[in-house]
Amino acid sequence: MSEPQRERPRLYLITPPQIADIPAFVDQFRAAIQGGDVASLQIRLKQGDQIDTGATRELAQAVKRICLAENIALIINDSPQLARALEVDGVHLGQNDMDIAEARAIVGEDMIIGATCKNSRHQAMISGEAGADYVAFGAFYPTETKADTSPADPEVLTWCQMFLTLPCVAIGGIKLENAAPLIAAGADFLAVSSGVWDHQDGPAAAVAMFNRVIDEAMTASKV
């Protein structure tokens, strides 16, 4: 009996930590998704260590219709309460954020809950048992987007494919030149921020090239 075919990995976009001009960023996002397949957009806007509630609301309301039309999951970082109030698709919880079961009680059964697990297999198992819909590992590479990161080894992605039924997201410093090993290791989603928004050729070109890297990596894995 042949092994079940692995689903094609997809892009998981994350906003920059601060956005000075939200309408301009919405235009960037529109451009990005014209470049190719995008699974989700996580709004992660911060004032210091705290979520920037006002900017998060403004951006979510600005991109919600776009995401709905393009079948892109819209995810809020940190706050189940805000995710529920904005009626988005999901919430992403850090290890020091609210307990998953408590968050589920707030957002209901249908909303996506993602859980940061850094490099911890144990945390991933606990998160799955508590009701998370996906687990995120990283940082795999140095990143300027988030200060308090922990290094992660790509082997944790392979472990996730072997032992968990949950999809796994790779995060942290992912660029076009370093994405392929994470796909080969087992990432179901590549979480990318500056690798798209700050790309010298623009976000549409970056998304197109990331999708090309995904396709090439998956082809190479079948050889």
TAJO-V268274 format. One record per residue. RES is the residue in three letters. SS is DSSP state (a for helix, b for strand, c for the rest). PHI is phi as a letter, one per 20 degrees, with the letter a starting at -180 (999 if undefined). NEAR is the number of other ideal C-beta (glycine too) atoms within 10 Angstrom. Layout:
# TAJO-V268274
[[RES & SS & PHI & NEAR] [RES & SS & PHI & NEAR]]
This chain:
# TAJO-V268274
[[MET & c & 999 & 3] [SER & c & f & 4] [GLU & c & f & 5] [PRO & c & f & 6] [GLN & c & f & 7] [ARG & c & f & 13] [GLU & c & f & 9] [ARG & c & f & 13] [PRO & c & f & 27] [ARG & b & c & 19] [LEU & b & e & 27] [TYR & b & c & 29] [LEU & b & e & 26] [ILE & b & c & 24] [THR & c & f & 24] [PRO & c & f & 17] [PRO & c & f & 18] [GLN & c & c & 10] [ILE & c & c & 20] [ALA & c & f & 8] [ASP & c & c & 9] [ILE & a & f & 16] [PRO & a & g & 11] [ALA & a & f & 10] [PHE & a & f & 18] [VAL & a & g & 16] [ASP & a & f & 12] [GLN & a & f & 18] [PHE & a & f & 24] [ARG & a & g & 14] [ALA & a & f & 15] [ALA & a & g & 25] [ILE & a & f & 21] [GLN & a & f & 13] [GLY & c & f & 21] [GLY & c & q & 19] [ASP & c & f & 17] [VAL & c & c & 24] [ALA & c & e & 18] [SER & b & b & 23] [LEU & b & c & 26] [GLN & b & e & 23] [ILE & b & e & 27] [ARG & c & c & 21] [LEU & c & d & 23] [LYS & b & c & 17] [GLN & b & d & 12] [GLY & c & m & 7] [ASP & c & e & 9] [GLN & b & d & 9] [ILE & b & f & 18] [ASP & c & e & 18] [THR & a & f & 14] [GLY & a & f & 10] [ALA & a & f & 18] [THR & a & f & 24] [ARG & a & g & 16] [GLU & a & f & 17] [LEU & a & f & 24] [ALA & a & g & 22] [GLN & a & f & 12] [ALA & a & f & 14] [VAL & a & d & 23] [LYS & a & g & 15] [ARG & a & f & 9] [ILE & a & f & 15] [CYS & a & f & 20] [LEU & a & f & 12] [ALA & a & f & 9] [GLU & a & d & 15] [ASN & c & l & 8] [ILE & c & d & 21] [ALA & b & f & 16] [LEU & b & d & 22] [ILE & b & c & 26] [ILE & b & d & 28] [ASN & b & e & 23] [ASP & c & n & 22] [SER & c & d & 21] [PRO & a & f & 24] [GLN & a & f & 15] [LEU & a & f & 18] [ALA & a & g & 27] [ARG & a & f & 16] [ALA & a & f & 13] [LEU & a & e & 19] [GLU & c & l & 10] [VAL & c & e & 26] [ASP & c & e & 19] [GLY & b & a & 20] [VAL & b & c & 29] [HIS & b & d & 29] [LEU & b & d & 22] [GLY & c & f & 16] [GLN & c & f & 12] [ASN & c & d & 9] [ASP & c & e & 17] [MET & c & f & 18] [ASP & c & g & 10] [ILE & a & f & 22] [ALA & a & f & 11] [GLU & a & f & 12] [ALA & a & f & 23] [ARG & a & f & 19] [ALA & a & f & 12] [ILE & a & e & 15] [VAL & a & e & 18] [GLY & c & n & 9] [GLU & c & f & 7] [ASP & c & e & 7] [MET & c & e & 20] [ILE & b & f & 18] [ILE & b & c & 24] [GLY & b & d & 28] [ALA & b & c & 26] [THR & b & f & 23] [CYS & b & c & 28] [LYS & b & l & 19] [ASN & c & c & 16] [SER & c & d & 17] [ARG & a & f & 16] [HIS & a & g & 8] [GLN & a & f & 17] [ALA & a & f & 26] [MET & a & f & 16] [ILE & a & f & 15] [SER & a & f & 25] [GLY & a & f & 20] [GLU & a & f & 10] [ALA & a & e & 15] [GLY & c & o & 13] [ALA & c & f & 24] [ASP & c & e & 16] [TYR & b & b & 25] [VAL & b & c & 25] [ALA & b & d & 26] [PHE & b & d & 31] [GLY & c & q & 26] [ALA & c & e & 21] [PHE & c & e & 27] [TYR & c & c & 19] [PRO & c & g & 9] [THR & c & b & 18] [GLU & c & e & 10] [THR & c & f & 21] [LYS & c & c & 17] [ALA & c & e & 8] [ASP & c & e & 8] [THR & c & d & 17] [SER & c & c & 14] [PRO & c & f & 12] [ALA & c & c & 22] [ASP & c & d & 12] [PRO & c & g & 17] [GLU & a & g & 12] [VAL & a & f & 22] [LEU & a & f & 24] [THR & a & f & 15] [TRP & a & g & 17] [CYS & a & f & 27] [GLN & a & f & 14] [MET & a & e & 8] [PHE & a & d & 11] [LEU & c & d & 16] [THR & c & e & 6] [LEU & c & f & 17] [PRO & b & f & 20] [CYS & b & d & 25] [VAL & b & d & 29] [ALA & b & e & 30] [ILE & b & b & 30] [GLY & c & o & 23] [GLY & c & m & 19] [ILE & c & f & 26] [LYS & c & c & 17] [LEU & c & g & 16] [GLU & c & f & 9] [ASN & c & c & 13] [ALA & c & f & 24] [ALA & a & g & 16] [PRO & a & f & 13] [LEU & a & f & 25] [ILE & a & f & 24] [ALA & a & f & 15] [ALA & a & f & 21] [GLY & c & p & 21] [ALA & c & f & 30] [ASP & c & e & 22] [PHE & b & c & 20] [LEU & b & d & 23] [ALA & b & e & 27] [VAL & b & c & 27] [SER & c & c & 23] [SER & a & f & 17] [GLY & a & f & 27] [VAL & a & d & 27] [TRP & a & f & 20] [ASP & c & d & 14] [HIS & c & f & 20] [GLN & c & f & 6] [ASP & c & e & 10] [GLY & c & n & 16] [PRO & a & f & 23] [ALA & a & f & 18] [ALA & a & f & 17] [ALA & a & f & 26] [VAL & a & f & 24] [ALA & a & f & 17] [MET & a & f & 18] [PHE & a & f & 28] [ASN & a & f & 18] [ARG & a & f & 12] [VAL & a & f & 19] [ILE & a & f & 21] [ASP & a & f & 15] [GLU & a & f & 12] [ALA & a & f & 19] [MET & a & f & 16] [THR & a & f & 9] [ALA & a & f & 11] [SER & a & f & 12] [LYS & a & e & 7] [VAL & c & f & 4]]
